[in-house]
Amino acid sequence: MHIGRHNTDRRVFIVAEIGNCHEGDAVLAEEMVWRAAEAGADAVKFQTITPVRLVSPRERERVAQLERYRLSLETFRHLAQVAGMAGVEFLSTPFDVDAVDFLDALVPAFKVASGDNAFHPLLAAVAATGKPVLLSTGLVGLEDVRRSIAYLRRHAPGGALDVAALHCVSAYPTPPEQANVAAIRELGRLGVVPGYSDHTLGIEAAVLAVACGARIVEKHFTIDKKHSSFRDHALAADPEEMAQLVRRIRRAEAMLGTGRKQPAPCEEGGGAAMTRSLVASRDVRVGTVLTREHIDWVRPGGGIASGDEDAVLGRALTRTIRRGEMILPEDVAPREDALAASEPAAD
């Protein structure tokens, strides 16, 4: 999947989810973009919310809080420019169809929150853009995820759409014993890019996700875990922790390698020291027709390997071989000569 300049086949795409951790402070939001970039994140992500279109106007306290944390559309335009200058992709989760229309000019891909993975008007709107979709999969099972993917693709231009399914547990924070990071493997069998949106404390789960096949990793990001009582700060990575997360994911990628089983470059030259060659188990005179009792296998390698002993068994030696000395194909006579030979007693 290509997201802006990034190809998830080549490198894990790391998203610093700023979300609402700016708490409505546009200056802080801009600083967080720069700090996430300095930490090595590939993208920053916000949330584009019109409060009364997300929660009922009757939920006055929730609406009031969302209004306090709300950034203006002009601020989002500015943050997208800042992200470009910082060298990271700008993403934002739309929470209504109008937000999709606004963000289309700013983002290279769309994120769909877990609570909206069955909100069909929103799914249809993001799919219609033809841009890649990052679908969080908290609160639902595999069949629900499968249906959401199918719905997205039905509403995409030409019925083709790049989709990433991000394993997610929608609890803040997620208890480590319920993170179920291995579920990422199951998502990878759905014909989508597998990923992980992390709500656990710390960064361990995000790193483990890469070993389970995640090609996109999203982690909440804060300027300071104690910035306020807002719950997201505690489960978010601060700049130092985000930098550590990036380093550990890159190291995990390097250690996982290509997945193809083949000798590694660092093994070159070490095979002879650790493998075995066929040798004489005792002193054996010239003319002896070799049988199993005459041979053994010891290190180093480089001679006849175990399993290839038929190349010499049943054939007569053309020279005397001392105990522990390699027996090579050129040390035996052609097989027809061995048939006529008698075996002299060994020394």
Secondary structure, 3 states (H helix, E strand, C coil): CEECCEECCCCCEEEEEEECCCCCCHHHHHHHHHHHHHHCCCEEEEEECCHHHHCCCCCHHHHHHHHHHCCCHHHHHHHHHHHHHHCCEEEEEECCHHHHHHHCCCCCCEEECHHHCCCHHHHHHHHHCCCCEEEECCCCCHHHHHHHHHHHHHCCHHHCCCEEEEEECCCCCCCHHHCCCCHHHHHHCCCCEEEEEECCCCCHHHHHHHHCCCCEEEEEECCCCCCCCCHHHHHCECHHHHHHHHHHHHHHHHHHCCCCCCCCHHHCCCHHHHCCEEEECCCECCCCECCHHHEEEECCCCCCCCCCHHHCCCCEECCCECCCCECCHHHECCHHHHHHCCCCCCC
